[in-house]
Amino acid sequence: MVRGRISRLSVRDVRFPTSLGGHGSDAMHTDPDYSAAYVVLETDAEDGLKGYGITFTLGKGTEVVVCAVNALAPHLLNKDLGDIVGDFRGFYRQLTSDSQLRWIGPEKGVVHLATSAVLNAVWDLWAKQEGKPLWKLLVDMDPRKLVSCLDFRYITDVLTEEEAYEILQKGQVGKKEREEQMLAHGYPAYTTSCAWLGYSDTTLKQLCSKALEDGWTRFKVKVGADLQDDIRRCRLIRNMIGPEKTLMMDANQRWDVPEAVEWMAKLAEFKPLWIEEPTSPDDILGHATISKALVPLGIGVATGEQCHNRVIFKQLLQAKALQFLQIDSCRLGSVNENLSVLLMAKKFDIPVCPHAGGVGLCELVQHLIIFDFISVSASLKDRMCEYVDHLHEHFKYPVIIKKASYMPPKDAGYSTEMKEESVKKHQYPDGEVWEKLLAAQGN
């Protein structure tokens, strides 16, 4: 039973100085400080449960997302949680269609990141009140109810509400067996932790050796800054993992379209499964050109982590611009919008391989991809979820990886809650960690 009126919304700017160790570094983002706008919802219900929501950022600019969250707060305060989830589509549209705030979107950029943080907190609270992990809340939900949470505006030319319902109805067959499979074996993962662009060869070798010892069979390497360096590093990692293991590459939007094709022709000898984000995330036709050109080389195109919304994903699918679709739990409008993308991917028969890492992205997206397997795709062919071994120790319910697979979370909620001690220490700019760092930098 969903209960309580939202009595308080707070948001904090939480940053981790990951740039000091080169963690997360790629061809475009050379010095990221993994950060989050961290939202907490409280209600007047007697259970005392709180909803926690995050969106992921890279340091500077988190304060802008915090500002946007506060601008959205009036849409939630004093609202009954039961009313929100009872007409979730209506509430989603209200949040994304604020007639003044949508001017700095619409449904993209900072205001959409803020929308994601707020809605992630709502979903966390709903799942906690139902006493279920989020993936289980979704799996157990009546298909008609689930479809009512999604906004189909702008995508009905490829996916109608009735088609979405039919996909979910078909997904009921064999659902129990797939849930048991997930609980026993987990969802297959790949690692990006070994080969950040800022890592030395020594670090790369050490991390790669350790990952192989731990049973990892799928690896991703960052490329795009310097061709000769890419060739050297790709050769190093391919020689370490051997010819039978899976290798992916990620250019993080570094190239123009012709450059992407030329560059990948030179890296094709290392047999990558995909090249991720080869060009601007907004260039749908550019991705389609690259995708077509790389077919003879046997290299797929993957993208999605910086796709604004369901409309961009719709066009990428229509244009045959990608072979692997990468949702992000904090870039799109929370669970609601991500589910519409999972359903479109199912209709187009494109495997979903979520983006993860950052602050809490692994914790969140595991719920979505486990739900996808159980209730939507019913397949693990060409599917895997990214894993990055950073910052999990700051979460109350961190991910559990066994045999290179995500084990389904058992705790109620969306795994979004951070440890209060970590939040206080890393709050920007007055947390203990930042006070010391800023003083040392003379700020």
C-alpha positions in Angstrom: 0.0 0.0 0.0 1.6 3.3 -1.2 1.2 6.0 1.5 2.3 9.4 2.7 2.4 13.0 1.5 5.9 14.2 0.4 6.8 16.7 3.2 10.4 17.4 2.4 12.8 17.3 -0.6 16.5 18.0 0.0 19.4 17.8 -2.5 23.2 17.8 -2.0 26.2 18.2 -4.2 28.4 15.2 -3.6 31.8 14.9 -5.4 34.6 12.3 -5.3 38.1 13.5 -6.4 38.6 10.6 -8.9 40.6 12.8 -11.2 43.6 12.5 -8.8 44.0 8.9 -9.8 43.0 9.2 -13.5 39.9 7.0 -12.8 37.2 7.5 -15.4 39.6 9.3 -17.8 38.8 9.1 -21.6 39.5 10.9 -24.8 37.1 13.7 -24.1 36.8 13.7 -20.3 40.5 13.8 -19.1 40.0 14.7 -15.5 36.5 13.7 -14.2 35.6 14.0 -10.5 32.8 11.5 -10.3 29.9 13.3 -8.6 26.2 13.2 -8.0 23.2 15.4 -7.2 21.8 13.4 -4.3 18.1 13.8 -3.6 16.3 12.7 -0.5 12.4 12.6 -0.3 10.6 12.4 3.1 6.9 11.8 3.7 4.6 12.2 6.7 3.9 8.4 6.7 4.5 6.7 10.0 6.9 4.1 8.4 9.6 6.8 8.3 10.9 5.5 4.9 12.8 7.9 2.7 13.3 7.9 -1.1 16.9 8.4 -2.4 17.7 9.5 -5.9 20.8 10.4 -7.8 22.0 11.7 -11.1 25.6 11.3 -12.2 27.9 14.3 -13.1 31.6 14.9 -13.5 32.3 17.6 -10.9 31.8 21.2 -12.0 28.2 21.7 -12.9 26.8 19.5 -10.2 25.7 22.7 -8.5 23.7 23.6 -11.6 21.8 20.2 -11.4 21.2 20.9 -7.7 19.6 24.2 -8.7 17.4 22.5 -11.3 16.3 19.9 -8.7 15.2 22.7 -6.4 13.3 24.3 -9.3 11.4 21.1 -9.8 10.7 20.6 -6.0 7.3 22.4 -6.0 5.9 19.7 -8.3 6.5 17.1 -5.5 6.1 18.9 -2.2 2.8 18.2 -0.5 1.8 15.7 -3.1 0.5 12.3 -2.1 2.8 9.5 -3.1 -0.2 7.3 -4.0 -1.5 10.0 -6.3 1.9 10.3 -8.0 2.3 6.6 -8.7 -1.4 6.2 -9.4 -1.1 8.4 -12.4 2.7 8.1 -13.0 2.4 9.0 -16.7 0.6 12.2 -15.8 3.1 13.1 -13.1 6.0 12.4 -15.5 4.5 14.7 -18.1 3.8 17.4 -15.5 7.5 17.3 -14.4 8.9 17.3 -17.9 6.3 19.9 -19.3 6.6 22.7 -16.7 5.9 25.5 -19.2 8.9 27.6 -18.0 11.5 25.0 -17.1 11.0 23.1 -20.3 12.5 26.0 -22.2 15.9 25.0 -20.8 15.2 21.4 -22.0 12.9 20.1 -23.1 13.6 16.7 -21.8 17.4 17.1 -22.2 20.4 18.5 -20.5 20.5 19.7 -16.9 16.8 19.9 -16.3 16.4 16.3 -17.5 19.3 15.1 -15.2 17.4 16.8 -12.4 14.2 15.1 -13.4 16.0 11.7 -13.3 17.3 12.3 -9.8 13.9 13.3 -8.5 12.1 10.4 -10.1 14.7 7.9 -9.1 13.9 8.9 -5.5 10.2 8.4 -6.1 10.8 4.9 -7.5 13.1 4.1 -4.6 10.5 5.1 -2.1 7.7 3.2 -3.9 9.8 0.0 -4.0 10.7 0.4 -0.3 7.0 0.8 0.6 6.2 -2.3 -1.3 9.1 -4.1 0.4 10.7 -5.1 -2.9 13.9 -4.4 -4.8 13.0 -2.2 -7.8 13.6 -5.0 -10.3 11.1 -7.2 -8.5 8.6 -4.4 -8.2 8.7 -4.1 -12.0 8.7 -7.8 -12.7 5.7 -8.4 -10.4 3.7 -5.4 -11.7 0.7 -6.0 -13.9 1.7 -5.2 -17.5 -1.2 -2.8 -17.9 -0.1 -0.9 -14.7 3.5 -0.8 -15.9 2.5 0.6 -19.3 0.5 3.3 -17.5 3.8 4.6 -16.0 5.3 5.4 -19.4 4.9 8.5 -21.6 4.5 7.5 -25.2 4.4 11.0 -26.5 6.7 11.4 -29.6 7.3 7.6 -30.0 3.9 6.3 -31.1 5.1 6.1 -34.7 7.3 3.2 -33.6 5.8 2.0 -30.3 2.1 2.3 -29.3 0.8 1.7 -25.8 -0.9 -1.4 -27.1 2.3 -2.8 -28.6 4.1 -2.2 -25.4 1.4 -4.1 -23.5 1.6 -7.0 -25.9 5.4 -7.2 -25.5 5.0 -7.3 -21.7 2.2 -9.9 -22.0 4.4 -12.1 -24.1 7.2 -11.6 -21.5 4.9 -13.3 -18.9 5.7 -16.7 -20.6 8.7 -18.3 -18.9 9.1 -15.4 -16.5 9.4 -17.5 -13.4 12.2 -19.6 -14.9 14.1 -16.5 -16.0 13.8 -15.0 -12.6 15.2 -18.2 -11.0 18.0 -18.1 -13.6 18.9 -14.5 -12.5 18.8 -15.4 -8.8 21.1 -18.4 -9.4 23.6 -17.0 -11.9 23.1 -13.2 -12.2 23.3 -11.0 -15.3 26.6 -11.1 -17.3 28.9 -8.1 -17.0 31.9 -6.6 -18.7 34.7 -4.5 -17.1 35.9 -1.1 -18.0 38.1 -0.7 -14.9 41.3 -1.9 -16.5 41.9 0.5 -19.3 41.1 4.1 -18.6 43.0 6.4 -20.9 44.9 8.1 -18.1 46.3 4.8 -16.8 49.9 3.8 -17.3 50.8 0.6 -19.1 51.9 -0.9 -15.7 48.5 -0.1 -14.1 46.7 -1.4 -17.1 48.6 -4.7 -17.0 48.2 -5.1 -13.2 44.4 -4.5 -13.4 44.0 -6.7 -16.5 45.8 -9.6 -14.8 43.7 -9.2 -11.7 40.5 -9.1 -13.7 41.5 -12.3 -15.6 42.2 -14.0 -12.3 38.7 -12.9 -11.1 37.1 -14.6 -14.1 36.3 -11.6 -16.3 36.0 -12.5 -20.0 34.8 -9.2 -21.5 36.9 -6.1 -21.5 36.5 -2.5 -22.7 39.4 -0.2 -23.6 39.3 3.6 -24.1 40.5 4.9 -27.4 40.4 8.1 -29.5 43.1 10.5 -28.4 46.2 9.2 -30.3 46.1 6.4 -33.0 49.6 5.0 -32.4 48.9 5.0 -28.6 45.6 3.2 -29.2 47.3 0.6 -31.4 49.9 -0.1 -28.7 47.4 -0.2 -25.9 44.9 -2.4 -27.8 47.7 -4.8 -28.7 48.8 -4.9 -25.1 45.4 -5.7 -23.8 44.5 -8.2 -26.6 47.7 -10.1 -26.0 46.9 -10.2 -22.3 43.4 -11.5 -22.6 43.9 -13.7 -25.6 42.0 -14.1 -28.9 38.9 -15.8 -27.4 37.9 -13.2 -24.9 35.6 -10.2 -25.9 37.1 -6.8 -26.4 35.1 -3.5 -26.9 36.4 0.0 -27.6 35.0 3.4 -26.5 35.9 6.7 -28.2 33.7 8.9 -26.0 32.5 11.1 -28.9 36.0 12.0 -30.0 35.8 11.7 -33.8 34.2 13.2 -36.8 32.4 10.6 -39.0 35.0 10.0 -41.7 37.7 9.9 -38.9 35.8 7.3 -37.0 35.7 5.0 -40.0 39.4 5.5 -40.8 40.5 5.1 -37.2 38.5 1.9 -36.6 39.8 0.4 -39.9 43.2 0.6 -38.3 42.0 -0.9 -35.0 40.0 -3.7 -36.6 43.0 -6.2 -36.3 42.2 -6.3 -32.6 38.7 -7.7 -33.3 36.6 -5.4 -31.2 32.9 -6.4 -30.8 31.9 -2.7 -30.9 33.1 0.9 -31.1 31.2 2.9 -28.5 30.2 6.6 -29.0 32.4 7.1 -32.1 31.0 10.6 -32.7 28.7 13.2 -31.3 25.8 11.6 -29.4 23.4 13.8 -31.2 24.5 12.7 -34.7 22.0 10.0 -35.6 22.8 9.9 -39.3 26.5 10.1 -38.5 26.2 7.0 -36.4 24.2 5.3 -39.2 27.0 6.1 -41.7 29.7 4.7 -39.4 27.6 1.7 -38.6 27.1 0.8 -42.3 30.8 1.4 -43.0 32.0 -0.9 -40.2 29.8 -3.9 -41.2 32.5 -5.4 -43.5 35.0 -5.2 -40.6 32.6 -7.1 -38.3 32.5 -4.2 -35.8 29.2 -3.0 -34.3 28.3 0.5 -33.1 27.2 1.1 -29.5 25.8 4.3 -28.1 23.3 5.7 -25.6 25.0 6.9 -22.4 24.5 10.5 -23.5 21.4 10.2 -25.5 19.0 12.9 -24.3 15.8 11.0 -24.3 13.5 8.3 -25.8 13.2 10.4 -29.1 16.9 10.2 -29.9 16.8 6.4 -29.2 13.8 6.1 -31.4 15.6 7.7 -34.3 18.8 5.7 -33.7 16.8 2.6 -34.0 14.8 3.8 -37.1 18.1 4.8 -38.8 19.8 1.4 -38.1 22.5 3.5 -36.5 23.5 1.1 -33.7 23.9 -2.6 -33.1 24.1 -2.3 -29.3 21.9 0.1 -27.3 23.2 1.6 -24.1 20.6 3.0 -21.7 21.7 5.1 -18.7 19.8 5.1 -15.4 20.5 8.8 -14.7 20.6 10.4 -18.1 17.0 9.5 -19.3 13.9 10.4 -17.2 14.4 7.7 -14.7 12.8 4.2 -14.8 9.8 5.6 -16.7 11.7 6.7 -19.8 14.2 3.8 -19.7 11.4 1.3 -19.8 10.0 2.8 -23.0 13.5 2.5 -24.6 13.8 -1.2 -23.5 10.5 -1.9 -25.2 11.5 -0.1 -28.4 14.8 -2.1 -28.4 12.8 -5.3 -28.1 10.6 -4.3 -31.0 13.7 -3.6 -33.2 15.5 -6.7 -31.9 18.5 -4.7 -30.7 20.4 -5.9 -27.6 20.6 -3.6 -24.6 24.0 -3.3 -22.9 23.6 -0.6 -20.3 26.1 2.1 -19.5 27.3 2.0 -15.8 30.1 3.1 -13.5 30.3 6.6 -12.2 28.6 7.2 -8.9 25.9 4.6 -8.4 25.2 3.9 -12.0 26.0 0.2 -11.5 23.7 0.1 -8.4 20.8 1.5 -10.3 21.0 0.0 -13.8 21.3 -3.6 -12.6 17.6 -3.4 -11.7 16.6 -2.2 -15.2 18.6 -4.8 -17.1 17.5 -7.7 -14.8 13.9 -6.6 -15.4 14.6 -6.5 -19.1 15.8 -10.1 -19.2 13.0 -11.4 -17.1 10.1 -9.5 -18.6 11.1 -8.0 -21.9 14.0 -9.4 -23.9 14.0 -12.9 -22.5 17.5 -13.3 -24.0 21.2 -13.0 -23.0 22.4 -13.2 -26.6 24.9 -10.4 -27.3 23.9 -8.8 -24.0 26.0 -7.7 -21.0 26.0 -4.8 -18.5 29.0 -2.6 -17.9 30.8 -2.8 -14.5 33.3 -0.3 -13.1 34.9 -1.1 -9.7 34.8 2.4 -8.3 33.0 4.0 -5.3 30.7 1.1 -4.4 31.9 1.4 -0.8 29.9 4.6 -0.4 26.6 2.9 -0.9 24.4 1.3 1.7 23.4 -1.5 -0.7 26.4 -1.9 -3.1 26.3 -4.2 -6.1 27.3 -7.8 -5.7 29.4 -9.3 -8.5 29.9 -13.0 -8.6 31.7 -14.8 -11.5 31.6 -11.6 -13.6 27.9 -11.3 -13.2 25.5 -8.9 -11.4 23.6 -10.8 -8.7 20.0 -9.4 -8.3 19.7 -7.1 -5.3 17.6 -8.4 -2.4 17.1 -5.2 -0.4 14.0 -3.2 -0.9 14.4 0.0 -3.1 16.4 1.1 -6.0 19.9 0.7 -4.3 20.3 4.5 -4.5 20.9 5.2 -0.8 24.4 6.4 0.1 26.1 6.1 3.5 25.5 9.4 5.4 29.1 9.5 6.5 30.3 9.4 2.9 27.9 12.1 1.8 29.0 14.4 4.6 32.7 13.8 3.9 32.3 14.4 0.1 29.7 17.2 0.1 31.0 20.1 -2.0 32.6 22.5 -1.1 32.3 22.1 2.7 32.8 18.4 3.3 36.0 17.3 5.0 37.6 15.9 1.8 37.0 19.0 -0.2 38.0 21.4 2.6 41.4 19.8 2.7 41.8 19.6 -1.1 40.7 23.2 -1.8 42.9 24.5 1.0 45.9 22.6 -0.5 45.0 24.1 -3.9 44.9 27.6 -2.4 41.2 28.1 -3.1 
